[in-house]
Amino acid sequence: MEDGYVSSTFLLVTDKYATSIISAIGIIVNIIGCFQLMAKSEREKMFSWMLSATLLFDIFYLAFKLMYSLEELCISVPNEYLKIYHTMSNFGVRFFLTSTTLMMVAMGH
């Protein structure tokens, strides 16, 4: 077996199936977290608002990641729109990952 050789089955399972499952679980957990942070007793705290914004950015990040990983499995995109589909999904992933990171930095100060 060669060094650096990864089978296409392993890449399919980790990049498509595992990413999809983890993203779906993450979206559900983040939605539950947003609802708990917006409870009546937690609404007055500024930290709860900032954490809710971070969770929302993370929900959008996971949604774009899910959209990107499901492209080959169940979303049929015509070939003429495939390039724009990848561009939009990559933009969404990078934008919301950066937004989540910057919100975490803002909460740290």
Secondary structure, DSSP 8 states (H G I E B T S, - for coil): --TT---HHHHHIIIIIIHHHHHHHHHHHHHHHHHHHTSTTTTT-HHHHHHHHHHHHHHHHHHHHHHHHTTTTT----GGGHHHHHHHHHHHHHHHHHHHHHHHHHHH-
